[in-house]
């Protein structure tokens, strides 16, 4: 099922023994375009602001909540993250060690964090083939390794540049809640192209300037102007996907799976 990440922010996060807080942000990999982590703002009764959960620890969202396959105590005692929107490799290592998760980045064939670790690794493989130790890399080198982790909150608002002009800004992300792949960026063109929202697939992005907060797409302003509009109140289904992929003349990702 396709879901809006903006809508999921604010959902209750339910541990196996009760509510623990609210979804505050999602951290994604900007190369694979998959959500890696959920940032949870804990309840006011806990003297902490937020914690990080691996996306492997949560199940597909319900109508108003996101189930976590963890206890409240496990989540409450999980490692702190350095800030609300930046996740370093050190943060990842601390989190994965705490929950007994494999270092997914060590295994290129299984580098998508959405693969359940129990389905891929035996207990003996999880930390030793290969692994990082504090002796191998200093903190600066560890931080450099996380260059592709981005906050959805931060990227919302990025300007979007077509081949021949600006077309709008990123307002949301549409994700498949079964594997947490980001399928589309929602582009708000209200100040540029007659006030409609449109969808752009990550594979259609030609470049991103993180320093300038700008996304570049290889289409013209006129192409976007005439593209099928996106209605946030209507579900994104295969019929709609066929329309936009056919309109832009792009290969369909689902054909590769069939």
PABADO-899710 format. One line per 4 residues: number of its first residue (from 0); their letters; for each residue y, x, z of C-alpha. Coordinates in pm, 1 decimal. Each point is the difference from the previous one (the first is absolute). Layout:
NUM = a = Y:X:Z; ...;
% end
This chain:
0 = xxxx = 0.0:0.0:0.0; 347.6:126.6:-85.0; 248.2:13.0:286.8; 363.8:94.4:44.9;
4 = xxxx = 42.9:295.8:235.4; 343.2:-130.0:93.3; -157.9:-329.3:108.6; -272.6:179.6:196.3;
8 = xxxx = 261.7:183.8:207.3; 38.2:-205.9:315.1; -360.0:-124.2:-3.6; -178.6:15.4:334.4;
12 = xxxx = -249.2:286.3:25.4; -311.9:-119.5:179.8; -228.8:242.5:178.1; -354.9:-118.4:66.3;
16 = xxxx = 111.0:-112.3:347.7; 343.8:-145.2:-72.1; 339.6:47.6:-163.2; 144.2:349.6:28.4;
20 = xxxx = 329.7:-19.1:-188.6; 154.4:-57.8:-342.1; -32.9:167.8:-338.7; 318.8:199.4:-46.5;
24 = xxxx = -57.1:212.2:-311.6; -261.0:131.8:-241.5; -41.7:365.1:-100.7; -130.2:62.5:-351.9;
28 = xxxx = -104.8:294.2:-214.2; 239.4:26.8:-294.8; -261.5:166.4:-224.1; -288.0:-241.1:51.2;
32 = xxxx = 224.9:-299.4:80.5; -222.5:-112.3:283.2; 103.6:-95.9:353.0; -129.2:259.2:246.9;
36 = xxxx = 141.8:-116.7:332.2; 138.3:-300.9:181.4; 287.7:56.3:242.7; -32.6:-236.2:296.7;
40 = xxxx = 290.8:-81.7:229.8; -166.2:-58.2:333.8; 83.1:-284.9:233.0; 288.2:26.9:245.5;
44 = xxxx = -243.4:29.6:293.0; -107.5:343.2:-125.3; 233.2:292.6:60.1; -24.8:122.8:-359.4;
48 = xxxx = 163.6:-103.1:-321.6; -258.1:45.1:-273.8; -338.5:140.4:-89.4; -174.8:85.8:-322.5;
52 = xxxx = -327.7:-158.6:-112.0; -211.7:126.0:-286.2; -38.7:-273.8:-258.0; -377.9:50.6:38.4;
56 = xxxx = 35.5:-152.3:347.8; 133.5:-336.2:-115.5; -151.6:-292.4:-187.0; 165.2:-217.6:-266.5;
60 = xxxx = 288.3:-200.9:150.2; -27.2:-361.1:102.8; 273.9:-259.8:-40.2; 222.0:149.1:272.6;
64 = xxxx = -186.1:298.9:142.0; -167.0:331.1:-87.0; -333.2:65.4:177.0; -62.7:350.2:135.2;
68 = xxxx = -354.9:114.4:71.4; 111.6:169.5:321.9; 58.9:-94.4:361.8; 343.8:-36.7:155.2;
72 = xxxx = -68.7:300.5:222.2; -94.0:217.4:-298.0; 321.9:-90.9:-177.1; 219.3:34.2:309.3;
76 = xxxx = -132.4:351.4:66.8; 13.8:120.6:-360.5; 217.6:303.5:-86.5; 374.7:-40.2:-44.6;
80 = xxxx = 153.0:52.4:-341.6; 312.0:209.3:-37.6; 216.1:-274.6:-148.4; -20.9:-351.4:-136.0;
84 = xxxx = -7.3:93.6:-366.4; -125.6:358.3:-30.1; -364.3:94.2:43.8; -82.2:370.4:5.8;
88 = xxxx = -340.6:151.8:-63.1; -1.6:88.0:369.2; 40.9:-371.8:79.0; -291.9:-76.3:-232.1;
92 = xxxx = -224.3:263.6:158.0; 77.0:-121.6:353.1; -66.4:-360.1:-101.4; -322.7:74.0:-186.3;
96 = xxxx = -130.3:217.0:284.3; 79.8:-270.8:256.4; -184.3:-273.0:-188.7; -279.2:222.6:-131.9;
100 = xxxx = 100.8:-46.4:-363.9; -66.6:258.7:-273.4; 278.3:203.1:-154.6; -2.5:-196.1:-324.4;
104 = xxxx = 231.6:250.3:-172.4; -275.0:264.9:13.8; -228.8:-200.5:-226.6; 149.8:-51.1:-349.0;
108 = xxxx = -277.6:-235.4:-116.2; 73.7:-222.3:301.1; 371.2:58.2:43.0; 95.9:-367.7:4.7;
112 = xxxx = 53.7:-85.7:368.5; -115.9:-358.3:-52.5; -365.1:108.5:-27.3; -164.3:-69.4:339.1;
116 = xxxx = -95.3:341.5:143.6; -333.9:-126.7:128.0; -96.1:-81.9:-359.3; 66.0:353.0:-121.7;
120 = xxxx = -64.5:255.8:272.6; -274.5:67.5:248.2; 107.6:82.6:354.5; -63.3:372.1:-53.7;
124 = xxxx = 216.6:11.4:-313.3; 311.2:-158.4:139.8; 184.6:304.1:131.1; -169.3:311.9:-130.8;
128 = xxxx = -28.5:-8.0:-380.8; 267.7:134.2:-32.8; 261.2:-48.1:274.7; 336.6:102.7:126.2;
132 = xxxx = 48.0:193.5:319.4; 315.4:102.6:177.7; -84.0:361.0:-81.9; -10.2:-60.4:-375.8;
136 = xxxx = 345.9:-141.7:-62.9; 326.9:-8.6:186.2; 197.6:-317.1:61.7; 228.3:49.7:-300.9;
140 = xxxx = -297.1:35.5:-234.8; -159.8:-312.2:147.6; 320.7:-196.9:-50.4; 21.3:114.5:-362.7;
144 = xxxx = -340.5:-155.0:-66.9; 122.2:-355.5:63.8; 263.1:-0.4:-275.4; -148.6:-306.6:-166.8;
148 = xxxx = 11.6:-238.0:297.8; 286.6:-250.1:-22.9; 128.5:-287.8:207.6; 18.2:-336.4:-177.0;
152 = xxxx = 307.7:-82.0:206.6; 170.9:313.5:-126.0; -84.2:-56.3:-366.5; 119.8:-360.8:0.8;
156 = xxxx = 353.1:16.7:-132.6; -64.6:290.3:-239.0; 192.6:-49.2:-325.3; -206.7:-48.4:-315.9;
160 = xxxx = 109.4:173.1:-318.2; -122.7:-108.4:-344.0; 23.7:218.1:-311.6; 352.9:-118.1:-79.5;
164 = xxxx = 145.2:-121.4:328.0; -53.0:-124.5:351.3; -199.3:-320.1:41.3; -13.0:-68.2:372.6;
168 = xxxx = -156.6:119.5:323.3; -342.9:-1.7:167.5; -22.4:-304.1:226.6; -369.2:-19.4:84.6;
172 = xxxx = -354.5:116.8:-72.2; -296.5:-214.3:-104.6; -327.4:129.6:142.9; -365.0:-93.0:-41.0;
176 = xxxx = -101.0:-68.1:361.1; -366.8:82.2:-67.8; 55.0:369.5:-70.6; 376.0:29.1:75.3;
180 = xxxx = 84.8:125.9:-347.4; 364.7:-58.1:-92.3; -21.4:-184.7:-330.5; 368.3:-76.9:-59.7;
184 = xxxx = 352.4:79.4:104.2; 225.1:-304.8:15.1; 332.1:76.1:-169.8; 302.2:-211.7:88.4;
188 = xxxx = 223.1:-9.9:-306.8; 252.9:-247.7:144.7; 297.8:228.9:-54.1; -105.6:112.3:-346.9;
192 = xxxx = -231.0:-231.8:-193.1; 79.5:-367.0:60.8; -118.2:-13.6:359.8; -378.6:-1.3:-26.6;
196 = xxxx = -274.0:206.3:157.9; -257.7:179.4:-214.4; -313.2:204.3:63.3; -54.1:360.3:-105.1;
200 = xxxx = -337.7:169.8:46.2; 7.0:348.9:160.3; -171.5:143.5:-309.4; 305.7:-97.8:-206.8;
204 = xxxx = 229.8:218.6:209.9; 100.7:315.2:-184.3; 162.5:180.1:294.1; 137.1:-45.7:351.3;
208 = xxxx = 291.9:193.8:144.6; -55.0:-12.0:373.8; 324.0:185.8:62.7; 201.3:-251.1:-204.9;
212 = xxxx = -203.6:-302.7:113.7; -59.0:-95.5:-361.6; -302.7:-122.3:-198.0; -16.7:60.1:-376.7;
216 = xxxx = -200.5:-225.1:-232.8; -68.5:58.0:-368.6; 126.3:-335.5:-126.6; 335.2:-123.0:-124.7;
220 = xxxx = 241.0:-229.7:179.9; -52.6:-260.1:-271.2; -377.3:13.4:50.1; 41.7:-73.3:368.1;
224 = xxxx = 254.5:-272.2:-74.4; -259.1:-196.4:-200.7; -301.6:75.5:218.5; -197.5:-276.3:176.8;
228 = xxxx = 180.8:-80.6:327.0; -169.1:42.6:335.0; -5.3:-299.7:234.0; -63.7:113.1:360.8;
232 = xxxx = -117.3:-351.2:90.3; -276.9:7.2:-263.6; -311.3:216.3:40.9; -49.5:292.7:-234.7;
236 = xxxx = -316.8:-88.0:-190.6; -184.1:145.5:-296.1; 171.7:-235.7:-246.8; 340.1:127.6:110.4;
240 = xxxx = -121.9:360.1:-7.0; -124.1:-47.6:-355.0; 345.0:-129.3:-99.4; 191.3:296.1:134.6;
244 = xxxx = -246.4:263.6:-121.2; -6.9:-154.8:-346.6; 378.9:-25.9:-1.8; 44.9:368.8:79.4;
248 = xxxx = -296.4:103.3:-216.8; -166.2:192.6:280.3; -373.8:57.8:61.1; -137.0:-230.7:267.1;
252 = xxxx = -132.1:168.0:311.8; -278.2:-257.3:43.7; -147.2:82.4:-341.7; -91.5:343.9:130.7;
256 = xx = -221.3:-156.6:266.2; -193.5:-224.0:-237.1;
% end
